[in-house]
Amino acid sequence: MWRPRLEVADVFRAQDESFWGALEPRLSSEQRRVVGAISACRTAALGGHVDAYGPCGHLAVSYNSCRDRHCPKCQGAERERWLAERTKDLLPVAYFHVVFTVPEQIAEIALRNKREVYAILFKAASDALRIVAADPRHLGAEVGVLAVLHTWGQTLVHHPHLHCVVPGGGLSPGGAWVGCRETFLLPVRVLSRVFRRRFLEELEAARARGELAWVGRIGRLALAGEWRRLLATLRRVEWVVYAKRPFGGPEQVLEYLGRYTHKVAITNARLLSHEGGRVRFRYRDYRAGDAERVLELEAGEFIRRFLQHVLPRGFQRLRQYGLLANRGRREKLERARRELERRGAGAEPPRVGPSGDAGEEAEPGARGQCPVCGEGRRVSRRELARGEEVEPLVAAAREPARTDSS
């Protein structure tokens, strides 16, 4: 079983009580919970089990996972389950990848109003796609949108943006399938203008309802004059919306979704070292043609950057709209498939295969084979309670025990 030699959890556990004591007042309850979950993940603190294999006699100790969505080690199983559910929603058409980003001033507001501003980002981006697509001058159809929120850049800075996967076409008001051009979905400049307008409308409405907090560096925006100046600036600048190279079809969509839907701010595989109170990790410099570089941060700064990407409790970072919205999704997709089949574009949905990440670990002996010899089979399992010492149970597991089939 492959394990990274350094994990985010190791950086957390290496800090002393004085460090956490000084940081704790500045952390939200959700951030404190995430620190505890990641630190305890796959350790004796969460319990686990000891498996005995025969005839080789190997003993394997496995600790339970925290299953937190921010944990670099716990996204594999949830991702595969989610992908299996999404497979039946895929259509036999090309898919497009559209990314919506916000100006730096909005990112600053979002950092202190995550739930409200991230929700506005989802609404404004999905509205832009659906409004422009419904316009007869462009597509004249209702499209489907699967949106995934990422809040980080490669160096862990706060950079909220939305990745949207959109099938290449939609249903007209009369129920006919309207396909787009092979390499062009919708005009990005028009999308950008509509996105900007809808975002600022929603942001102004949230401010008027008193839903936004003006603290820290954005405290001045509580003043009406400062707020008006900010809005004037944001209406003048171009908001970045860009369409990436389209996917070839459903199989490529699944490959993308498998890599990005349950991604966390940084994987353990990118960590290089934690020495002398400093953390080094790899990142890609997109401005230099995807060149791989190394960044070194003081451990406290690394932890601060990591924790700023913790989402509010219960906030959904994957959402679906239009043809893919929960209401009416089955009926609309069936109609779309019938239309595509009538045009000779029908195809069976692709099968979901494993899409693991090098930074994630599989449970040893998950299918019953010995993780060492590969031939022995599991003959017994002893449960470990939370915090229970392993040595006594390992000794007990060496004694004759009932088999799994008994």
Secondary structure, 3 states (H helix, E strand, C coil): CCCCCCCHHHHHHHCCHHHHHHHHHHCCHHHHHHHHHHHHCCCHHHCEEEEEEECCCCEEEEECCCCCCCCCCCCHHHHHHHHHHHHCCCCCCCEEEEEEECCHHHHHHHHHCHHHHHHHHHHHHHHHHHHHHHCCCCCCCECEEEEEEEEECCCCCEEEEEEEEEECEEECCCCCEEECECCECCCHHHHHHHHHHHHHHHHHHHHHCCCCCCCHHHHHHHCHHHHHHHHHHHHHCCCCEEEEEEECCHHHHHHHHHHHCCCCCCCHHHEEEEECCEEEEEEEEHHHCCEEEEEEEEHHHHHHHHHCCCCCCCCCCEEEEECCCCCCHHHHHHHHHHHHHHCCCCCCCCCCCCCCCCCCCCCCCCCCECCCCCCCEEEEEEEECCCCCHHHHHHHHCCCCCCCCC
